Amino acid sequence: MEALLGLIPCLIIIGIIILIVLFSAVKVVKEYERAVIFRLGKYAGPPRGPGLFFIIPFVDQLTKVDLRTITLDVPSQEAITRDNVTLKVNAVAYFRVFFPDKAIIQVEDYRRATWQIAQTTLRNVIGQSELDELLSHREKINEQLQQIIDEQTEPWGVKVSIVEIKDVELPQTMQRAMAMQAEAERQKRAKIIHASGEYEASKTLGEAGAVMSKNPVTLQLRYLSTLSEIAAERNSTIIFPLPVDTIANFVKMLYDRDNTDSNG
């Protein structure tokens, strides 16, 4: 009896060890995760999950890989464009792991590796582009960045879906030069529009003058229309112009009357 009582603590300890081993053998992987298992250092594929499964305790080593889309901020990079403009550019990249085994076996840290590739590719692409192309054709450069980074991360089982340039920081001197250029372009367009308006107005006035020269009555009607417009303002002094022919006839009539009176 005493021997059995002495075995109870040992049995309890053995039971606890067995429970620990059983619990360590049970693994649960979430829906967006996969488990890459190495058995005695050798890859024991394929990746497991999602859900519940068992491993061999102290023999199998498990690494979980997140399959969700990861947002990667590419810090500001200083680069020189093809037309020798120094600027700072930052970007954001979106990628996800499609082959968990490759992401663990082929590269030490796929997140950091993708981050480094994105930085160097951003500098290289900016160096091959001109400033105007970077500002006006950003979608084309984004697509080029995505293709280059995706090709380099494909052996790691990583798919880069989107790369977007967020901000382009220009030097102060370049900002002032671009502002002056934009102002010059606006002045140019304003002068062209003004000259076009003057040309159209001169054509219309020429046609109106031709019509009035053929029919003098239209000129008198224009005088009356102008007077009605001026009369709308009460505090106005109106000077009505008379045709030279009318004044000449009036002077001739006075001159003839004076001669008749002197002869009589």
C-alpha positions as CSV (number, residue, x, y, z in Angstrom):
1,M,0.0,0.0,0.0
2,E,2.8,2.3,0.9
3,A,4.4,1.5,-2.5
4,L,1.3,2.4,-4.4
5,L,1.1,5.7,-2.5
6,G,4.7,6.4,-3.4
7,L,3.9,5.8,-7.1
8,I,1.0,8.3,-7.2
9,P,3.2,11.5,-7.5
10,C,5.1,9.8,-10.3
11,L,1.9,8.9,-12.1
12,I,0.7,12.5,-11.8
13,I,3.9,13.8,-13.2
14,I,3.8,11.3,-16.1
15,G,0.2,12.3,-16.8
16,I,1.0,16.0,-16.8
17,I,3.9,15.3,-19.3
18,I,1.5,13.3,-21.5
19,L,-1.0,16.1,-21.5
20,I,1.7,18.6,-22.4
21,V,2.9,16.5,-25.2
22,L,-0.7,16.0,-26.5
23,F,-1.4,19.8,-26.3
24,S,1.9,20.5,-28.1
25,A,0.9,18.1,-30.9
26,V,-2.4,19.9,-31.6
27,K,-2.2,22.9,-33.8
28,V,-4.8,25.3,-35.1
29,V,-4.2,27.5,-38.1
30,K,-6.6,30.4,-39.0
31,E,-8.4,30.8,-42.3
32,Y,-5.9,33.3,-43.6
33,E,-2.8,31.4,-42.5
34,R,-0.8,28.3,-43.6
35,A,1.6,26.2,-41.6
36,V,5.0,25.2,-43.1
37,I,6.3,22.1,-41.2
38,F,9.9,20.9,-41.0
39,R,10.5,17.4,-39.7
40,L,14.0,17.0,-38.3
41,G,15.0,20.0,-40.4
42,K,13.5,18.6,-43.7
43,Y,10.5,20.2,-45.3
44,A,7.5,18.1,-44.7
45,G,5.1,19.6,-47.2
46,P,2.6,20.5,-48.4
47,P,1.6,23.5,-46.1
48,R,-1.1,22.6,-43.6
49,G,-4.3,24.5,-42.8
50,P,-6.6,26.1,-42.2
51,G,-8.1,24.3,-39.2
52,L,-7.0,21.7,-36.7
53,F,-4.2,19.2,-37.3
54,F,-1.5,17.3,-35.5
55,I,2.3,17.3,-35.5
56,I,4.9,15.2,-33.9
57,P,6.1,17.0,-30.8
58,F,9.8,17.7,-30.5
59,V,10.3,16.4,-34.0
60,D,8.2,18.8,-36.2
61,Q,9.0,22.5,-36.3
62,L,6.1,24.8,-37.5
63,T,6.2,28.2,-39.0
64,K,2.9,30.1,-39.8
65,V,2.7,32.3,-42.9
66,D,0.0,35.1,-43.3
67,L,-1.7,34.9,-46.7
68,R,-3.4,38.3,-46.5
69,T,-2.5,41.3,-48.6
70,I,0.3,43.2,-46.9
71,T,0.7,47.0,-47.2
72,L,4.4,48.0,-47.5
73,D,5.4,51.6,-47.1
74,V,8.5,52.5,-49.1
75,P,10.3,55.4,-47.4
76,S,11.3,58.5,-49.2
77,Q,14.1,57.9,-51.6
78,E,16.4,60.6,-53.0
79,A,16.9,60.1,-56.7
80,I,18.1,61.9,-59.8
81,T,15.9,61.8,-62.9
82,R,17.2,61.4,-66.4
83,D,17.1,65.1,-67.0
84,N,19.3,65.7,-63.9
85,V,16.6,66.9,-61.4
86,T,17.2,65.8,-57.8
87,L,14.0,64.9,-55.9
88,K,12.5,62.7,-53.2
89,V,9.9,60.1,-53.9
90,N,8.0,57.7,-51.6
91,A,5.6,54.9,-52.5
92,V,3.4,52.2,-51.2
93,A,3.3,48.6,-52.4
94,Y,0.7,45.8,-51.9
95,F,1.7,42.2,-52.0
96,R,0.7,38.8,-50.6
97,V,2.2,35.3,-50.3
98,F,0.9,32.7,-52.8
99,F,3.3,29.9,-52.0
100,P,4.0,29.7,-48.2
101,D,6.7,27.1,-48.6
102,K,8.8,29.2,-51.0
103,A,8.4,32.3,-48.8
104,I,10.0,30.4,-45.9
105,I,12.6,28.2,-47.8
106,Q,13.8,30.5,-50.6
107,V,14.4,33.7,-48.6
108,E,15.2,34.5,-45.0
109,D,12.6,37.3,-44.4
110,Y,10.3,37.8,-47.4
111,R,8.8,41.0,-45.9
112,R,12.2,42.7,-45.5
113,A,13.5,41.4,-48.8
114,T,10.4,42.8,-50.7
115,W,10.9,46.1,-48.9
116,Q,14.6,46.3,-50.0
117,I,13.7,45.4,-53.6
118,A,11.0,48.0,-53.7
119,Q,13.4,50.7,-52.5
120,T,16.1,49.9,-55.1
121,T,13.6,49.5,-57.9
122,L,12.0,52.9,-57.1
123,R,15.4,54.6,-57.3
124,N,16.3,52.9,-60.6
125,V,13.0,53.6,-62.3
126,I,13.1,57.3,-61.2
127,G,16.6,57.5,-62.6
128,Q,15.4,56.3,-66.0
129,S,12.5,58.7,-66.2
130,E,12.2,62.4,-66.9
131,L,10.5,64.9,-64.5
132,D,7.7,65.7,-66.9
133,E,7.0,61.9,-67.4
134,L,7.0,61.4,-63.6
135,L,4.5,64.2,-63.0
136,S,2.2,63.6,-66.0
137,H,2.4,59.8,-66.6
138,R,2.6,58.4,-63.1
139,E,0.3,55.5,-63.9
140,K,2.8,54.2,-66.5
141,I,5.7,54.4,-63.9
142,N,3.5,52.7,-61.3
143,E,2.9,49.8,-63.7
144,Q,6.6,49.6,-64.5
145,L,7.5,49.5,-60.8
146,Q,4.9,46.7,-60.2
147,Q,6.2,44.6,-63.1
148,I,9.9,44.8,-62.1
149,I,9.3,44.2,-58.3
150,D,6.9,41.3,-59.1
151,E,9.4,39.6,-61.4
152,Q,12.1,39.7,-58.7
153,T,9.9,38.5,-55.8
154,E,8.2,35.7,-57.9
155,P,10.9,33.0,-56.9
156,W,9.9,33.7,-53.2
157,G,6.3,32.9,-53.8
158,V,5.3,36.6,-53.3
159,K,3.0,38.4,-55.7
160,V,3.2,42.2,-55.9
161,S,-0.2,43.4,-57.1
162,I,0.0,47.2,-56.8
163,V,2.7,49.8,-56.5
164,E,1.8,53.5,-56.2
165,I,4.0,56.6,-56.0
166,K,2.5,58.7,-53.2
167,D,4.5,62.0,-53.1
168,V,7.1,63.7,-55.2
169,E,9.1,66.3,-53.4
170,L,10.8,68.9,-55.7
171,P,13.5,71.4,-54.7
172,Q,12.4,74.9,-54.1
173,T,14.2,76.3,-57.1
174,M,12.4,73.7,-59.4
175,Q,9.0,74.6,-57.8
176,R,9.6,78.3,-58.6
177,A,10.7,77.5,-62.1
178,M,7.6,75.4,-62.7
179,A,5.4,78.1,-61.2
180,M,6.9,80.7,-63.6
181,Q,6.4,78.3,-66.5
182,A,2.8,77.7,-65.6
183,E,2.2,81.5,-65.3
184,A,3.8,82.1,-68.7
185,E,1.6,79.4,-70.3
186,R,-1.6,81.0,-68.8
187,Q,-0.5,84.4,-70.1
188,K,0.1,82.9,-73.5
189,R,-3.4,81.4,-73.6
190,A,-5.0,84.6,-72.4
191,K,-3.2,86.6,-75.2
192,I,-4.2,84.1,-77.8
193,I,-7.9,84.2,-76.7
194,H,-7.8,88.0,-76.6
195,A,-6.3,88.3,-80.0
196,S,-8.8,85.8,-81.4
197,G,-11.7,87.9,-79.9
198,E,-10.3,91.1,-81.4
199,Y,-10.0,89.5,-84.8
200,E,-13.6,88.2,-84.7
201,A,-14.8,91.7,-83.5
202,S,-12.9,93.4,-86.3
203,K,-14.5,91.1,-88.9
204,T,-18.0,91.8,-87.5
205,L,-17.4,95.5,-87.4
206,G,-16.1,95.5,-91.0
207,E,-19.2,93.6,-92.2
208,A,-21.4,96.1,-90.2
209,G,-19.6,99.0,-91.8
210,A,-20.1,97.6,-95.3
211,V,-23.8,97.3,-94.7
212,M,-24.1,100.8,-93.3
213,S,-22.2,102.3,-96.2
214,K,-24.7,100.8,-98.6
215,N,-27.7,102.1,-96.8
216,P,-27.2,105.4,-94.8
217,V,-30.6,104.9,-93.1
218,T,-29.0,102.2,-91.0
219,L,-26.5,104.7,-89.7
220,Q,-29.3,107.0,-88.5
221,L,-31.1,104.1,-86.9
222,R,-27.9,103.2,-85.1
223,Y,-27.7,106.8,-83.8
224,L,-31.2,106.6,-82.5
225,S,-30.5,103.2,-80.8
226,T,-27.4,104.7,-79.2
227,L,-29.4,107.7,-77.9
228,S,-32.0,105.4,-76.4
229,E,-29.3,103.5,-74.5
230,I,-27.6,106.7,-73.3
231,A,-30.9,108.2,-72.2
232,A,-31.4,105.3,-69.8
233,E,-28.9,107.2,-67.6
234,R,-30.5,110.4,-66.3
235,N,-27.3,112.2,-65.4
236,S,-25.9,112.2,-68.9
237,T,-25.0,114.9,-71.3
238,I,-25.9,113.9,-74.9
239,I,-24.0,115.4,-77.8
240,F,-25.8,114.4,-81.0
241,P,-23.6,114.4,-84.1
242,L,-25.0,115.8,-87.3
243,P,-23.9,114.7,-90.8
244,V,-21.6,117.2,-92.5
245,D,-23.9,117.3,-95.5
246,T,-26.8,118.5,-93.4
247,I,-24.7,121.3,-91.9
248,A,-23.4,122.3,-95.4
249,N,-26.9,122.6,-96.8
250,F,-28.1,124.7,-93.8
251,V,-25.1,127.1,-94.2
252,K,-25.8,127.4,-97.9
253,M,-29.4,128.2,-97.3
254,L,-28.4,131.0,-94.8
255,Y,-25.9,132.4,-97.3
256,D,-28.4,132.5,-100.2
257,R,-31.0,134.3,-98.0
258,D,-28.4,137.0,-97.0
259,N,-27.6,137.6,-100.6
260,T,-31.2,137.9,-101.5
261,D,-31.8,140.5,-98.8
262,S,-28.8,142.5,-99.8
263,N,-29.8,142.6,-103.5
264,G,-33.3,143.6,-102.5
